[in-house]
């Protein structure tokens, strides 16, 4: 079997890349060990669309991605009659916190053109009734008496009205896969890559666990938390300046308090690094709650993504739900945990790697879990640009490729996502980037 390109991973990143490589005229095969599209990290995504990043490229990418989600039928080329995901525009309040001050990202908003409002404490209270506006930094464990102390200091927020969330992350990947198939891509599910073959100094084939050999000159690793394994098979990674490791994560669901309309959850998403959580509304009036990796909580690094326990734990649920209830006084913490468990593929600075490698023909779109779902529509274009640039003989390390954003017109420097970049010390060090 032969294909111009093989993509490892059928999550939202792999399907986006498949669509763009197929659109470029390349025969494309996508391989995934799961039985379905988007069954890995994608299915555990909170799918929040926000614009707060610590780099110009990060903000520009998120802002451009918003227009692709809003024009999803146009982006995918699927008919309006298809079962397409929706972009739910709710707005997002990013609460003040010292490690991600307004001075870090508001100049980037101004440069990119992201609309925002600066809220003081009174405005925050008016917009989100029942909110505790106290500063509690740093986040603390529930057993720490200081967690329950009343704060003498108050905080405000920066509100971005165009933020929101995608209605169904797994369906988003399925939409991209359907679009890729219409362009000629082939999906081989329930198959695992066992070998990446080299010949004459470049990638030449991949071998699968059922004995299939796919001869190819291009391989893209978009395997999420399994990406480290695939890199090992390819013998790449020694020159990376950033490291990647799988991280177990829990996202929880609770009934929401009354919002401004009298029913359902608060109207907007809430990013609260100050207490260590983020929240967004769920269909039916519930709330989705995730954590921001506060230093007081041990991170659950894993060596084998396949061995991770998939049931939510009472301890993590209580920590995240209680922190959310500390912020929203009308929120009730249920006795029984409910939520989803995922394994994220994260880098040292929570910035992904979209790049070529030192093995010609082998490319990576990795370290994306947790904060890059929102950018999935552009990731396919990023990899197509890098592949075209490199396969045409240009050294992406010395002369980085740039991506021209079709909706906003911004030029995005893809060296921001280089495997050789300095670790971004301006990053918040959390899933919020």
BELRAHU-V369888 format. One record per residue. N is the residue number from 1. PHI is phi in radians with two decimals (999 if undefined). Layout:
n-><N	N>
phi-><PHI	PHI>
This chain:
n-><1	2	3	4	5	6	7	8	9	10	11	12	13	14	15	16	17	18	19	20	21	22	23	24	25	26	27	28	29	30	31	32	33	34	35	36	37	38	39	40	41	42	43	44	45	46	47	48	49	50	51	52	53	54	55	56	57	58	59	60	61	62	63	64	65	66	67	68	69	70	71	72	73	74	75	76	77	78	79	80	81	82	83	84	85	86	87	88	89	90	91	92	93	94	95	96	97	98	99	100	101	102	103	104	105	106	107	108	109	110	111	112	113	114	115	116	117	118	119	120	121	122	123	124	125	126	127	128	129	130	131	132	133	134	135	136	137	138	139	140	141	142	143	144	145	146	147	148	149	150	151	152	153	154	155	156	157	158	159	160	161	162	163	164	165	166	167	168	169	170	171	172	173	174	175	176	177	178	179	180	181	182	183	184	185	186	187	188	189	190	191	192	193	194	195	196	197	198	199	200	201	202	203	204	205	206	207	208	209	210	211	212	213	214	215	216	217	218	219	220	221	222	223	224	225	226	227	228	229	230	231	232	233	234	235	236	237	238	239	240	241	242	243	244	245	246	247	248	249	250	251	252	253	254	255	256	257	258	259	260	261	262	263	264	265	266	267	268	269	270	271	272	273	274	275	276	277	278	279	280	281	282	283	284	285	286	287	288	289	290	291	292	293	294	295	296	297	298	299	300	301	302	303	304	305	306	307	308	309	310	311	312	313	314	315	316	317	318	319	320	321	322	323	324	325	326	327	328	329	330	331	332	333	334	335	336	337	338	339	340	341	342	343	344	345	346	347	348	349	350	351	352	353	354	355	356	357	358	359	360	361	362	363	364	365	366	367	368	369	370	371	372	373	374	375	376	377	378	379	380	381	382	383	384	385	386	387	388	389	390	391	392	393	394	395	396	397	398	399	400	401	402	403	404	405	406	407	408	409	410	411	412	413	414	415	416	417	418	419	420	421	422	423	424	425	426	427	428	429	430	431	432	433>
phi-><999	-2.26	-2.58	-1.08	-2.48	-2.12	-1.92	-1.72	2.08	-1.99	-1.47	-1.14	-1.30	-1.09	-1.22	-1.12	-1.16	-1.05	-1.05	-1.28	-1.19	-1.16	-1.12	-1.34	1.71	-1.53	-1.19	-2.35	-2.12	-1.97	-2.02	-2.56	-1.29	-1.38	-1.55	-2.55	-1.29	1.20	-1.53	-1.65	-1.03	-0.97	-1.19	-1.77	-1.31	-1.38	1.02	-1.42	-1.80	-2.34	-2.16	-1.36	-2.37	-1.66	-2.18	-1.07	-1.12	-1.12	-1.17	-1.11	-1.15	-1.13	-1.12	-1.14	-1.06	-0.95	-1.23	-1.21	-1.14	-1.21	-2.05	-1.11	-1.09	-1.15	-1.11	-1.45	1.36	-1.48	-1.18	-1.04	-1.32	-1.26	-1.40	-1.85	-1.19	-1.99	-1.65	-1.77	-1.50	-2.05	1.43	-2.46	-1.79	-1.72	-1.20	-1.06	-2.74	-1.10	-1.34	-2.39	-1.20	-0.99	-1.11	-1.36	-1.97	-1.12	-1.05	-1.23	-1.00	-1.09	-1.15	-1.40	1.71	-1.42	-1.18	-2.74	-2.22	-1.67	-1.83	-1.53	-1.06	-1.12	-1.17	-1.06	-1.12	-1.20	-1.39	-2.20	-0.98	1.52	-1.34	-1.53	-1.65	-1.26	-1.49	-2.09	-1.03	-1.43	-1.01	-2.29	-1.25	-1.10	-1.31	-1.43	-0.99	-1.15	-1.04	-1.63	-1.23	-1.32	-1.54	-1.53	-1.90	-2.08	-2.26	-2.08	-2.78	-1.91	-1.87	-1.97	-1.17	-1.58	-1.25	3.02	-2.68	-1.63	-1.11	-2.70	-1.09	-1.19	-1.15	-1.04	-1.12	-1.11	-1.05	-1.12	-1.13	-1.05	-1.13	-1.16	-1.08	-1.08	-1.63	1.83	-1.18	-2.09	-1.92	-2.06	-1.66	1.02	-2.28	-1.95	-1.34	-1.94	-2.74	-1.94	-1.61	-1.88	-2.66	0.93	1.44	-2.53	-1.12	-2.34	-2.97	-2.21	-1.93	-1.92	-1.23	-1.66	1.63	-1.18	-2.02	-2.01	-1.31	-2.80	-1.84	-2.40	-2.22	-2.07	-1.51	-2.25	-1.59	1.02	-1.12	-1.61	-1.12	-1.08	-1.09	-1.17	-1.07	-1.10	-1.07	-1.47	1.27	-2.08	2.11	-1.11	-1.64	-1.16	-1.59	-2.06	-1.82	-2.25	-2.74	-1.22	-2.33	-1.30	-2.34	-2.13	-2.16	-2.03	-2.08	-2.39	-1.10	-1.56	-1.30	-1.17	-1.70	-1.08	-1.40	1.67	-2.42	1.40	-1.46	-0.92	-1.19	-2.11	-1.29	-2.33	-1.88	-2.24	-1.14	-0.97	-1.81	1.69	-2.46	-2.29	-2.42	-2.59	-1.21	-2.02	-1.03	1.62	1.61	-1.51	-2.13	-1.78	-2.19	-2.17	-1.77	-2.03	0.94	-1.09	-1.08	-1.29	-1.85	-1.20	-1.37	-1.71	-1.21	-2.30	-1.62	-2.17	-1.03	-1.32	-1.75	-1.27	-1.17	-1.73	-1.64	-1.16	-1.83	-1.10	-1.11	-1.21	-1.02	-1.10	-1.11	-1.28	-1.18	-1.24	-1.09	-1.10	-1.21	-1.14	-1.45	-1.94	-1.14	-1.59	-1.47	-1.84	-1.58	-1.18	-1.33	-1.82	-1.16	-2.52	2.95	-2.30	-2.00	-2.35	-2.02	-1.66	-1.89	-2.18	-1.75	-0.96	-1.98	0.97	-1.97	-1.25	-2.03	-2.02	-2.91	-1.45	-2.34	-1.38	-1.73	-0.92	1.60	-1.92	-2.16	-2.33	-2.34	-2.33	1.21	-1.67	-1.19	1.66	-2.34	-1.98	-0.88	-0.99	-1.69	-0.93	-1.03	-1.56	-1.06	-1.04	-1.15	-1.04	-1.20	-1.06	-1.12	-1.16	-1.11	-1.03	-1.01	-1.31	-1.19	-1.53	1.67	-1.64	-1.39	-1.11	-1.20	-1.54	-2.26	-1.05	-1.25	-2.19	-2.00	-1.63	-1.31	-1.20	-1.48	-1.65	1.42	-1.24	-1.78	-1.82	-1.35	-1.36	-1.19	-0.97	-1.82	-1.20	-1.19	-1.81	-1.24	-1.16	-1.07	-1.31	-1.43	-1.53	-1.17	-1.22	1.31	-2.25	-1.05	-1.37	1.28>
